[in-house]
Amino acid sequence: MVTGHFYGFSRTVFASHFSGEETRVIPNLLQIVHNWESGPYHQKLLENAGVTHDVLRDAAGAFVFEVIAKHGDWAPRLCNKDPLTFEHLPFLREIFPRARFVLMIRDGRAIVHSIISRKVPVVGFDWRKTVDCLKAWNKMIEKMYKDCKCLGPDVCLPVRYETLILRPEGELRRITAFLGESWSDNLLYHEKFVGSEIRLHPLEFSTSQVKKALNDDALHSWRIFYSDDVLSQMDTAAPMLRTLGYNTTTSDPSYKSMSEL
Ligand SMILES: *[C@@H]1O[C@H](CO)[C@@H](O)[C@H](O)[C@H]1NC(C)=O
């Protein structure tokens, strides 16, 4: 099992599962539906036309399901990883009332460093503006974390990327228990399955990382990235770092014994 550079569902190595590449169109569609429904004027227009929230939910659900089910081989349980879908977590829960959600949380300083240094295109992140990127991460994760907590521990599990990397077996056992899945040692050696059971998209930004064995190279790669000026603004730009338990007094924090979220 592997994580992207970000958060969201993880690809899993279960014969009975299919996850596969990021679809891109799913978060896009969810955003479009969200736009249609935002603002009382638009909502009223739709309501008057009989296009109620329930109609949109069912239509969006059909679209999302078809894409997840048909962009790869059929499997009894389906899994999807498109990080930005979590901006619509309550709506996803409405669409899939029996689904389980895994929210991947990672030190925002590492995420912003990854996005800027690798020029990963993410909506709302301008690579030239470091502090704005930290603010954008903060805004995004604040809502996702709150929404995840709202769904409760039986429905949404926040997982720390750093803990997953440093204590993979313990974390993976926690995740499989949460999902109601049996344990497989294969989860610890995902790299052996890349190209066969695990399909990766050559153009996906996380592919170069995901195909490697579990490693902690990325944990501290942001250590010398930020200027003193940016470091001094860290707590105001990204207060969620502290909320989530990240040590903002140092550029070389230990991630070893962090609490569960
Ligand atoms: C934060 O990191 C610094 C430097 O490593 C360390 O001295 C301090 O104890 C850490 N703070 C917390 C709350 O862990």
Ligand as a Chemical Component Dictionary entry (heavy atoms), coordinates in Angstrom:
data_LIG
# 
_chem_comp.id                   LIG 
_chem_comp.type                 NON-POLYMER 
_chem_comp.pdbx_formal_charge   0 
_chem_comp.three_letter_code    LIG 
# 
loop_
_chem_comp_atom.comp_id 
_chem_comp_atom.atom_id 
_chem_comp_atom.alt_atom_id 
_chem_comp_atom.type_symbol 
_chem_comp_atom.charge 
_chem_comp_atom.model_Cartn_x 
_chem_comp_atom.model_Cartn_y 
_chem_comp_atom.model_Cartn_z 
_chem_comp_atom.pdbx_ordinal 
LIG C1 C1 C 0 10.294 20.885 19.007 1  
LIG O1 O1 O 0 11.563 20.658 18.472 2  
LIG C2 C2 C 0 12.612 21.203 19.259 3  
LIG C3 C3 C 0 13.907 21.029 18.484 4  
LIG O2 O2 O 0 14.112 19.704 18.119 5  
LIG C4 C4 C 0 12.637 20.510 20.607 6  
LIG O3 O3 O 0 13.655 21.059 21.422 7  
LIG C5 C5 C 0 11.286 20.685 21.301 8  
LIG O4 O4 O 0 11.256 19.955 22.498 9  
LIG C6 C6 C 0 10.170 20.218 20.371 10 
LIG N1 N1 N 0 8.882  20.580 20.955 11 
LIG C7 C7 C 0 7.923  19.686 21.138 12 
LIG C8 C8 C 0 6.669  20.203 21.741 13 
LIG O5 O5 O 0 8.061  18.509 20.862 14 
# 
loop_
_chem_comp_bond.comp_id 
_chem_comp_bond.atom_id_1 
_chem_comp_bond.atom_id_2 
_chem_comp_bond.value_order 
_chem_comp_bond.pdbx_ordinal 
LIG C1 O1 SING 1  
LIG C1 C6 SING 2  
LIG O1 C2 SING 3  
LIG C2 C3 SING 4  
LIG C2 C4 SING 5  
LIG C3 O2 SING 6  
LIG C4 O3 SING 7  
LIG C4 C5 SING 8  
LIG C5 O4 SING 9  
LIG C5 C6 SING 10 
LIG C6 N1 SING 11 
LIG N1 C7 SING 12 
LIG C7 C8 SING 13 
LIG C7 O5 DOUB 14 
# 
